[in-house]
């Protein structure tokens, strides 16, 4: 419930500031979505590192045999 009220207040403020200066509104929207954008960009890198670590451990296990 509180999260919903916060979102309504945020978007209302963003729209109102957009009438004052559209660049402020655009900046607020970019900041709102920036963590998700960064997470989506870094997700393939994280999956690649995990697969490299798994293959490395398998190679080490084979060498130990």
C-alpha positions, 0 to 999 in steps of 0.5 A, spaced: 500 500 500 505 504 501 509 502 495 503 504 491 502 511 494 510 512 493 509 511 486 503 515 485 506 521 488 513 520 484 509 520 478 505 526 480 511 530 482 515 528 475 509 530 471 508 537 475 515 538 474 515 536 467 511 542 466 516 547 469 522 544 465 521 537 461 529 536 462 527 535 470 522 530 468 526 526 463 532 526 468 527 523 473 525 518 469 532 516 467 534 515 474 527 511 476 529 506 470 537 506 471 538 500 476 533 496 471 537 498 465 544 497 468 542 490 471 539 488 464 546 490 461 550 486 466 546 480 466 549 476 460 556 478 463 554 475 470 552 469 467 558 468 463 562 469 469 558 463 472 559 458 466 566 460 466 567 458 474 563 452 473 568 450 467 574 451 471 572 447 476 570 441 472 577 442 469 581 442 475 577 436 477 579 432 471 586 434 472 586 431 479 583 424 477 
